[in-house]
Amino acid sequence: MTERGHAPSPLWAAYEAVAMALGLGALALLCLCWLPFALVLKPLLPRRWGQPIGRRAIMSGFRLYLGFLGLFCACRFDLAEIDRLRDEGPLILVANHPSLLDAVLIVSRLPNAVCVMKAELMDNILFGAAARFARYIRNDAPLDMILDAREELRRGAQLVIFPEGTRTRDFPVDPCQPTAGLIARSSGVPVQVLLIEFTSPYLGKDWPLFRRPELPLGCRIRRGERLPPPKDVAAFTVELERHFRRELGERGPSTAAVAC
């Protein structure tokens, strides 16, 4: 990755600060607008109706949010390869995790995506109600997480998981955990690798939430290999990490090949 090699002009730096405030504010506003509906509809609607409504609402909201970032915040997103996965049935989608935006980017294109989420996010006042209404999966009980993921895949969902467990600190990828392999072996569903590349480490592990971005910001998500369900989870996890490293190289948290 190549970070910006020169200081921006004062005017551009001011725009970057405004864009940051607009972007964070827009996401908070979208979450707050959906919050009362998610709280009310979850206990009223049976799962077979509520779950697809919840997932499509999140997809639509995130798509609207990314459109806002593109229009007002000098962001460019190349997500065409994810669109091709919409009609491919159950898949376990595993991706590297350079930024807080990663799940937003993936879910914005898939109407039946279900995320494995940190428990604290499931309990968060902004995100929790929507995630619970969509029947996203908590990660704090490993056995329940695997069983819930298997059940969602059997219902036709596409499972989104970040095998590093948290945002990348040691680029291009941190050591992978065996969770994706365990779910794949249990469910018999293949694993589709997604490779996320940014032009800057914005909202990465070492990028504070209120530090202004380096604009323009570009992101591309491309498809890697599709791996069959493993028999040997440990060997699968090693191969998965090798695949990430091979495809992402040692360029750091972004790549100059991403167009803005």
C-alpha positions as a LaTeX table, in Angstrom:
\begin{tabular}{lrrr}
\hline
Residue & $x$ (\AA) & $y$ (\AA) & $z$ (\AA) \\
\hline
Met1 & 0.00 & 0.00 & 0.00 \\
Thr2 & 1.11 & 3.51 & $-0.64$ \\
Glu3 & $-0.07$ & 6.16 & 1.76 \\
Arg4 & $-0.33$ & 9.77 & 0.69 \\
Gly5 & 3.20 & 11.09 & 0.41 \\
His6 & 2.46 & 14.80 & 0.94 \\
Ala7 & 0.41 & 16.98 & 3.24 \\
Pro8 & $-2.96$ & 18.06 & 1.80 \\
Ser9 & $-3.81$ & 21.70 & 1.28 \\
Pro10 & $-5.70$ & 23.32 & 4.16 \\
Leu11 & $-8.87$ & 23.46 & 2.06 \\
Trp12 & $-8.67$ & 19.77 & 1.15 \\
Ala13 & $-7.89$ & 18.83 & 4.76 \\
Ala14 & $-11.00$ & 20.75 & 5.84 \\
Tyr15 & $-13.05$ & 18.88 & 3.24 \\
Glu16 & $-11.70$ & 15.55 & 4.53 \\
Ala17 & $-12.77$ & 16.49 & 8.07 \\
Val18 & $-16.24$ & 17.50 & 6.88 \\
Ala19 & $-16.54$ & 14.31 & 4.83 \\
Met20 & $-15.65$ & 12.25 & 7.91 \\
Ala21 & $-18.35$ & 13.97 & 9.96 \\
Leu22 & $-20.90$ & 13.55 & 7.18 \\
Gly23 & $-20.05$ & 9.87 & 6.72 \\
Leu24 & $-20.22$ & 8.95 & 10.40 \\
Gly25 & $-23.34$ & 11.05 & 10.88 \\
Ala26 & $-25.13$ & 9.48 & 7.92 \\
Leu27 & $-24.47$ & 5.96 & 9.22 \\
Ala28 & $-25.70$ & 6.86 & 12.70 \\
Leu29 & $-28.82$ & 8.49 & 11.25 \\
Leu30 & $-29.66$ & 5.44 & 9.11 \\
Cys31 & $-29.27$ & 3.16 & 12.12 \\
Leu32 & $-31.44$ & 5.41 & 14.30 \\
Cys33 & $-34.16$ & 5.59 & 11.64 \\
Trp34 & $-34.40$ & 1.80 & 11.41 \\
Leu35 & $-34.00$ & 1.17 & 15.16 \\
Pro36 & $-37.68$ & 1.62 & 16.22 \\
Phe37 & $-38.94$ & $-0.53$ & 13.35 \\
Ala38 & $-36.50$ & $-3.33$ & 14.16 \\
Leu39 & $-37.45$ & $-3.20$ & 17.86 \\
Val40 & $-41.19$ & $-3.33$ & 17.16 \\
Leu41 & $-41.24$ & $-5.77$ & 14.24 \\
Lys42 & $-39.01$ & $-8.49$ & 15.71 \\
Pro43 & $-41.49$ & $-9.65$ & 18.38 \\
Leu44 & $-44.51$ & $-9.13$ & 16.09 \\
Leu45 & $-43.43$ & $-10.96$ & 12.94 \\
Pro46 & $-42.71$ & $-14.69$ & 12.66 \\
Arg47 & $-39.17$ & $-15.52$ & 11.65 \\
Arg48 & $-40.09$ & $-16.55$ & 8.10 \\
Trp49 & $-41.34$ & $-13.00$ & 7.43 \\
Gly50 & $-39.20$ & $-10.88$ & 9.72 \\
Gln51 & $-35.81$ & $-12.33$ & 8.84 \\
Pro52 & $-35.88$ & $-11.50$ & 5.10 \\
Ile53 & $-37.30$ & $-8.06$ & 5.84 \\
Gly54 & $-34.51$ & $-7.42$ & 8.33 \\
Arg55 & $-31.77$ & $-8.56$ & 5.96 \\
Arg56 & $-33.07$ & $-6.63$ & 2.97 \\
Ala57 & $-33.46$ & $-3.52$ & 5.11 \\
Ile58 & $-29.80$ & $-3.74$ & 6.16 \\
Met59 & $-28.71$ & $-4.35$ & 2.56 \\
Ser60 & $-30.73$ & $-1.38$ & 1.30 \\
Gly61 & $-29.57$ & 0.89 & 4.11 \\
Phe62 & $-25.91$ & 0.04 & 3.55 \\
Arg63 & $-26.29$ & 0.49 & $-0.21$ \\
Leu64 & $-27.82$ & 3.92 & 0.39 \\
Tyr65 & $-24.98$ & 4.75 & 2.76 \\
Leu66 & $-22.30$ & 3.79 & 0.25 \\
Gly67 & $-24.07$ & 5.87 & $-2.38$ \\
Phe68 & $-23.94$ & 8.81 & 0.03 \\
Leu69 & $-20.19$ & 8.28 & 0.56 \\
Gly70 & $-19.68$ & 8.17 & $-3.19$ \\
Leu71 & $-21.67$ & 11.33 & $-3.81$ \\
Phe72 & $-20.44$ & 13.54 & $-0.97$ \\
Cys73 & $-17.27$ & 12.00 & 0.46 \\
Ala74 & $-15.02$ & 11.21 & $-2.55$ \\
Cys75 & $-15.26$ & 7.43 & $-2.10$ \\
Arg76 & $-15.24$ & 4.90 & $-4.93$ \\
Phe77 & $-16.26$ & 1.28 & $-4.44$ \\
Asp78 & $-15.76$ & $-1.54$ & $-6.95$ \\
Leu79 & $-18.11$ & $-4.29$ & $-5.74$ \\
Ala80 & $-19.20$ & $-5.82$ & $-9.05$ \\
Glu81 & $-17.73$ & $-9.22$ & $-8.25$ \\
Ile82 & $-19.93$ & $-9.55$ & $-5.15$ \\
Asp83 & $-23.05$ & $-8.89$ & $-7.24$ \\
Arg84 & $-22.30$ & $-12.10$ & $-9.16$ \\
Leu85 & $-22.68$ & $-14.11$ & $-5.95$ \\
Arg86 & $-26.28$ & $-13.07$ & $-5.24$ \\
Asp87 & $-27.91$ & $-16.01$ & $-7.02$ \\
Glu88 & $-25.33$ & $-18.69$ & $-6.26$ \\
Gly89 & $-27.09$ & $-20.13$ & $-3.25$ \\
Pro90 & $-25.55$ & $-20.96$ & 0.14 \\
Leu91 & $-21.91$ & $-19.95$ & 0.50 \\
Ile92 & $-19.51$ & $-19.21$ & 3.32 \\
Leu93 & $-17.95$ & $-15.87$ & 2.38 \\
Val94 & $-14.60$ & $-15.35$ & 4.09 \\
Ala95 & $-12.77$ & $-12.04$ & 3.73 \\
Asn96 & $-9.73$ & $-10.27$ & 5.07 \\
His97 & $-10.62$ & $-7.46$ & 7.44 \\
Pro98 & $-8.66$ & $-4.22$ & 6.85 \\
Ser99 & $-11.42$ & $-1.75$ & 7.84 \\
Leu100 & $-14.60$ & $-1.16$ & 9.80 \\
Leu101 & $-16.35$ & $-0.76$ & 6.44 \\
Asp102 & $-15.77$ & $-4.35$ & 5.30 \\
Ala103 & $-19.07$ & $-5.89$ & 6.44 \\
Val104 & $-20.96$ & $-2.84$ & 5.16 \\
Leu105 & $-19.45$ & $-3.30$ & 1.71 \\
Ile106 & $-20.23$ & $-7.02$ & 1.45 \\
Val107 & $-23.73$ & $-6.97$ & 2.95 \\
Ser108 & $-24.76$ & $-4.01$ & 0.77 \\
Arg109 & $-24.83$ & $-6.34$ & $-2.25$ \\
Leu110 & $-26.39$ & $-9.51$ & $-0.84$ \\
Pro111 & $-30.10$ & $-9.73$ & 0.13 \\
Asn112 & $-29.73$ & $-12.94$ & 2.17 \\
Ala113 & $-26.42$ & $-12.36$ & 3.90 \\
Val114 & $-26.01$ & $-13.24$ & 7.57 \\
Cys115 & $-22.99$ & $-12.04$ & 9.51 \\
Val116 & $-21.11$ & $-13.61$ & 12.37 \\
Met117 & $-20.81$ & $-10.61$ & 14.70 \\
Lys118 & $-18.99$ & $-9.75$ & 17.87 \\
Ala119 & $-21.30$ & $-9.99$ & 20.86 \\
Glu120 & $-20.69$ & $-6.37$ & 21.85 \\
Leu121 & $-21.94$ & $-5.21$ & 18.43 \\
Met122 & $-25.05$ & $-7.38$ & 18.77 \\
Asp123 & $-25.72$ & $-5.57$ & 22.06 \\
Asn124 & $-24.86$ & $-2.11$ & 20.71 \\
Ile125 & $-27.74$ & 0.38 & 20.86 \\
Leu126 & $-27.21$ & 1.53 & 17.25 \\
Phe127 & $-26.58$ & $-1.79$ & 15.50 \\
Gly128 & $-27.96$ & $-4.46$ & 17.83 \\
Ala129 & $-31.70$ & $-4.25$ & 17.14 \\
Ala130 & $-31.24$ & $-4.43$ & 13.36 \\
Ala131 & $-28.75$ & $-7.30$ & 13.66 \\
Arg132 & $-31.04$ & $-9.30$ & 15.95 \\
Phe133 & $-34.05$ & $-8.71$ & 13.68 \\
Ala134 & $-32.01$ & $-10.02$ & 10.73 \\
Arg135 & $-30.98$ & $-13.03$ & 12.88 \\
Tyr136 & $-27.27$ & $-12.37$ & 12.65 \\
Ile137 & $-25.10$ & $-14.75$ & 14.66 \\
Arg138 & $-23.26$ & $-13.95$ & 17.90 \\
Asn139 & $-19.66$ & $-15.12$ & 18.22 \\
Asp140 & $-19.45$ & $-15.49$ & 22.01 \\
Ala141 & $-20.60$ & $-19.13$ & 22.21 \\
Pro142 & $-18.52$ & $-21.14$ & 19.69 \\
Leu143 & $-20.67$ & $-24.27$ & 19.54 \\
Asp144 & $-23.93$ & $-22.31$ & 19.23 \\
Met145 & $-22.29$ & $-20.12$ & 16.59 \\
Ile146 & $-21.35$ & $-23.14$ & 14.46 \\
Leu147 & $-24.79$ & $-24.74$ & 14.85 \\
Asp148 & $-26.61$ & $-21.48$ & 14.09 \\
Ala149 & $-24.41$ & $-20.88$ & 11.04 \\
Arg150 & $-25.09$ & $-24.41$ & 9.76 \\
Glu151 & $-28.82$ & $-23.87$ & 10.15 \\
Glu152 & $-28.74$ & $-20.55$ & 8.30 \\
Leu153 & $-26.80$ & $-22.12$ & 5.43 \\
Arg154 & $-29.35$ & $-24.92$ & 5.24 \\
Arg155 & $-32.02$ & $-22.25$ & 4.85 \\
Gly156 & $-30.15$ & $-20.82$ & 1.87 \\
Ala157 & $-28.30$ & $-17.91$ & 3.48 \\
Gln158 & $-24.85$ & $-16.65$ & 2.55 \\
Leu159 & $-22.68$ & $-16.48$ & 5.66 \\
Val160 & $-20.18$ & $-13.62$ & 6.04 \\
Ile161 & $-17.23$ & $-14.26$ & 8.33 \\
Phe162 & $-13.82$ & $-12.67$ & 8.90 \\
Pro163 & $-11.45$ & $-15.52$ & 9.78 \\
Glu164 & $-8.88$ & $-13.21$ & 11.38 \\
Gly165 & $-11.43$ & $-12.58$ & 14.15 \\
Thr166 & $-10.76$ & $-8.83$ & 14.23 \\
Arg167 & $-9.42$ & $-6.11$ & 11.94 \\
Thr168 & $-6.00$ & $-6.77$ & 10.45 \\
Arg169 & $-3.05$ & $-5.43$ & 12.39 \\
Asp170 & $-0.11$ & $-7.15$ & 10.68 \\
Phe171 & $-0.80$ & $-6.69$ & 6.96 \\
Pro172 & $-1.63$ & $-8.24$ & 4.59 \\
Val173 & $-3.47$ & $-10.64$ & 6.93 \\
Asp174 & $-3.34$ & $-11.82$ & 10.54 \\
Pro175 & $-3.38$ & $-15.54$ & 11.45 \\
Cys176 & $-6.69$ & $-17.14$ & 10.52 \\
Gln177 & $-8.89$ & $-18.91$ & 13.06 \\
Pro178 & $-10.46$ & $-22.33$ & 12.28 \\
Thr179 & $-14.08$ & $-21.11$ & 12.52 \\
Ala180 & $-14.77$ & $-20.97$ & 8.78 \\
Gly181 & $-13.37$ & $-24.46$ & 8.27 \\
Leu182 & $-15.42$ & $-25.87$ & 11.14 \\
Ile183 & $-18.61$ & $-24.36$ & 9.75 \\
Ala184 & $-17.81$ & $-25.57$ & 6.23 \\
Arg185 & $-17.13$ & $-29.11$ & 7.43 \\
Ser186 & $-20.27$ & $-29.16$ & 9.56 \\
Ser187 & $-22.55$ & $-27.75$ & 6.83 \\
Gly188 & $-20.96$ & $-29.22$ & 3.71 \\
Val189 & $-21.05$ & $-25.74$ & 2.10 \\
Pro190 & $-18.08$ & $-24.40$ & 0.08 \\
Val191 & $-16.02$ & $-21.40$ & 1.11 \\
Gln192 & $-15.73$ & $-18.41$ & $-1.23$ \\
Val193 & $-12.73$ & $-16.19$ & $-0.53$ \\
Leu194 & $-13.19$ & $-12.41$ & $-0.86$ \\
Leu195 & $-10.16$ & $-10.12$ & $-1.12$ \\
Ile196 & $-10.64$ & $-6.56$ & 0.14 \\
Glu197 & $-8.22$ & $-3.83$ & $-0.93$ \\
Phe198 & $-8.26$ & $-0.15$ & 0.11 \\
Thr199 & $-6.18$ & 2.79 & $-1.07$ \\
Ser200 & $-5.50$ & 3.80 & 2.55 \\
Pro201 & $-5.81$ & 2.10 & 5.96 \\
Tyr202 & $-8.87$ & 4.22 & 6.82 \\
Leu203 & $-10.77$ & 2.81 & 9.84 \\
Gly204 & $-8.24$ & 0.03 & 10.21 \\
Lys205 & $-7.11$ & $-1.30$ & 13.57 \\
Asp206 & $-4.67$ & 1.58 & 14.10 \\
Trp207 & $-6.88$ & 4.31 & 12.59 \\
Pro208 & $-8.93$ & 6.12 & 15.28 \\
Leu209 & $-12.61$ & 6.57 & 14.49 \\
Phe210 & $-12.43$ & 10.37 & 14.45 \\
Arg211 & $-9.19$ & 10.73 & 12.50 \\
Arg212 & $-10.01$ & 12.28 & 9.15 \\
Pro213 & $-9.68$ & 10.06 & 6.07 \\
Glu214 & $-7.20$ & 10.43 & 3.23 \\
Leu215 & $-9.42$ & 11.23 & 0.25 \\
Pro216 & $-10.21$ & 10.20 & $-2.36$ \\
Leu217 & $-10.74$ & 6.72 & $-0.89$ \\
Gly218 & $-10.97$ & 3.70 & $-3.16$ \\
Cys219 & $-11.95$ & 0.13 & $-2.36$ \\
Arg220 & $-12.17$ & $-2.98$ & $-4.49$ \\
Ile221 & $-13.45$ & $-6.42$ & $-3.49$ \\
Arg222 & $-12.51$ & $-9.28$ & $-5.76$ \\
Arg223 & $-13.17$ & $-12.99$ & $-5.59$ \\
Gly224 & $-10.44$ & $-15.42$ & $-4.68$ \\
Glu225 & $-10.64$ & $-19.20$ & $-4.77$ \\
Arg226 & $-13.73$ & $-21.21$ & $-3.94$ \\
Leu227 & $-12.66$ & $-23.97$ & $-1.56$ \\
Pro228 & $-14.58$ & $-27.21$ & $-0.96$ \\
Pro229 & $-15.65$ & $-28.17$ & 2.58 \\
Pro230 & $-12.58$ & $-29.56$ & 4.33 \\
Lys231 & $-11.98$ & $-32.88$ & 6.00 \\
Asp232 & $-8.92$ & $-31.53$ & 7.83 \\
Val233 & $-9.85$ & $-28.18$ & 9.37 \\
Ala234 & $-6.32$ & $-27.35$ & 10.54 \\
Ala235 & $-4.84$ & $-27.89$ & 7.06 \\
Phe236 & $-7.72$ & $-25.91$ & 5.52 \\
Thr237 & $-7.05$ & $-22.96$ & 7.84 \\
Val238 & $-3.35$ & $-22.94$ & 6.92 \\
Glu239 & $-4.19$ & $-23.03$ & 3.21 \\
Leu240 & $-6.78$ & $-20.26$ & 3.61 \\
Glu241 & $-4.22$ & $-17.97$ & 5.22 \\
Arg242 & $-1.67$ & $-18.81$ & 2.52 \\
His243 & $-4.23$ & $-17.91$ & $-0.13$ \\
Phe244 & $-4.85$ & $-14.51$ & 1.45 \\
Arg245 & $-1.12$ & $-13.81$ & 1.69 \\
Arg246 & $-0.48$ & $-14.96$ & $-1.86$ \\
Glu247 & $-3.28$ & $-12.85$ & $-3.35$ \\
Leu248 & $-2.83$ & $-9.74$ & $-1.21$ \\
Gly249 & 0.97 & $-9.83$ & $-1.20$ \\
Glu250 & 3.03 & $-7.86$ & 1.27 \\
Arg251 & 1.85 & $-4.45$ & 0.10 \\
Gly252 & 0.26 & $-3.42$ & 3.37 \\
Pro253 & $-3.33$ & $-2.39$ & 4.13 \\
Ser254 & $-4.10$ & $-1.07$ & 0.67 \\
Thr255 & $-2.87$ & $-1.21$ & $-2.87$ \\
Ala256 & $-2.08$ & 1.37 & $-5.52$ \\
Ala257 & $-3.95$ & $-0.82$ & $-8.01$ \\
Val258 & $-7.29$ & 0.33 & $-6.61$ \\
Ala259 & $-8.66$ & 3.17 & $-8.69$ \\
Cys260 & $-10.27$ & 6.19 & $-7.03$ \\
\hline
\end{tabular}
